[in-house]
């Protein structure tokens, strides 16, 4: 089963994504509210896949993506961003993200996108 880390500063988004992913055969191993906590969770849980919000306090998704690239264990990262942040998404992909999901998202498109990286 594909292990997932959900990173978003909005609790309701984390809950929504967890419910969606778990009901579609993913195992959510952890959640994080910012990039700093995400790095700790990646080291601890070694997820296969990370959904990473861009706009967060303490360490945003772009900064976090740069740090993930330096790690000896690098999970597949899918960026999550609000409409209007396309330039940030492009930057994230240049930094190693494999794809992106635009908020507000449709559940079907999230699953279709993430299934590409499922075990």
Wavefront OBJ file of the C-alpha trace (Angstrom):
o trace
v 0.000 0.000 0.000
v 1.318 3.464 -0.916
v 2.302 5.428 2.196
v 1.384 9.132 2.078
v 2.338 12.222 4.074
v -0.149 15.106 3.792
v 1.370 18.567 4.309
v -0.997 21.539 4.586
v -1.467 24.271 7.174
v -5.271 23.971 6.922
v -6.595 21.201 9.178
v -9.769 20.777 7.113
v -7.716 20.154 3.951
v -5.636 17.515 5.743
v -8.789 15.789 7.002
v -10.433 15.973 3.575
v -7.359 14.562 1.809
v -6.885 11.836 4.439
v -10.484 10.643 4.040
v -10.247 10.754 0.249
v -6.919 8.934 0.048
v -7.721 6.276 2.639
v -11.010 5.464 0.917
v -9.070 4.952 -2.331
v -6.424 2.519 -1.113
v -3.673 4.847 0.134
v -2.209 4.636 3.640
v -1.830 8.066 5.229
v 1.079 7.589 7.637
v 1.345 11.178 8.880
v 0.282 14.783 8.495
v 2.245 18.013 8.869
v 1.191 21.659 9.174
v 4.310 23.165 7.581
v 7.464 22.285 5.707
v 9.628 22.123 8.816
v 7.431 19.456 10.405
v 7.142 17.705 7.010
v 10.917 17.160 6.868
v 10.811 15.495 10.307
v 7.871 13.292 9.255
v 9.633 12.256 6.022
v 12.663 11.123 8.024
v 10.466 9.297 10.547
v 7.857 7.645 8.284
v 9.631 7.439 4.874
v 6.421 7.924 2.860
v 6.258 6.912 -0.796
v 4.278 10.019 -1.664
v 3.959 13.546 -0.208
v 1.199 16.046 -0.985
v 2.828 19.395 -0.276
v 0.979 22.702 0.014
v 2.908 25.741 -1.187
v 1.694 28.501 1.126
v 2.387 27.634 4.775
v 3.925 29.335 7.830
v 7.474 28.674 9.103
v 8.632 26.852 5.958
v 6.628 26.984 2.745
v 6.348 24.177 0.219
v 8.982 25.573 -2.145
v 11.581 25.808 0.630
v 10.602 22.351 1.830
v 10.954 20.895 -1.700
v 14.531 22.211 -1.882
v 15.344 20.509 1.433
v 13.662 17.243 0.410
v 15.924 17.090 -2.659
v 18.958 17.106 -0.359
v 17.747 14.120 1.686
v 19.099 10.610 1.235
v 15.485 9.358 1.020
v 13.442 11.319 -1.524
v 9.717 10.531 -1.793
v 7.549 11.433 -4.768
v 6.192 14.940 -4.142
v 2.963 16.347 -5.568
v 2.503 20.066 -4.969
v -0.890 21.429 -3.933
v -1.620 25.079 -4.669
v -4.434 27.549 -4.973
v -5.421 29.018 -8.304
v -3.113 31.829 -9.341
v 0.090 30.251 -8.036
v 1.166 28.674 -11.332
v 4.605 30.310 -11.254
v 5.247 28.676 -7.872
v 4.140 25.313 -9.218
v 6.570 25.636 -12.130
v 9.340 26.467 -9.664
v 8.421 23.451 -7.528
v 8.542 21.129 -10.530
v 11.933 22.513 -11.468
v 12.974 21.675 -7.897
v 11.860 18.047 -8.239
v 8.100 17.848 -7.658
v 6.477 15.257 -9.946
v 3.136 17.012 -10.385
v 0.615 19.399 -8.932
v -2.979 19.623 -7.804
v -4.777 22.962 -7.972
v -7.148 24.010 -5.158
v -10.067 23.899 -5.134
v -9.738 20.385 -6.484
v -12.139 17.692 -7.589
v -11.751 14.394 -5.734
v -11.641 12.408 -8.991
v -8.746 14.471 -10.345
v -6.762 14.056 -7.107
v -7.131 10.276 -7.208
v -6.368 10.125 -10.927
v -3.219 12.188 -10.365
v -2.007 10.252 -7.316
v -2.828 6.802 -8.742
v 0.039 7.342 -11.207
v 2.409 6.988 -8.252
v 0.608 4.206 -6.372
v 2.396 0.915 -5.622
l 1 2 3 4 5 6 7 8 9 10 11 12 13 14 15 16 17 18 19 20 21 22 23 24 25 26 27 28 29 30 31 32 33 34 35 36 37 38 39 40 41 42 43 44 45 46 47 48 49 50 51 52 53 54 55 56 57 58 59 60 61 62 63 64 65 66 67 68 69 70 71 72 73 74 75 76 77 78 79 80 81 82 83 84 85 86 87 88 89 90 91 92 93 94 95 96 97 98 99 100 101 102 103 104 105 106 107 108 109 110 111 112 113 114 115 116 117 118 119
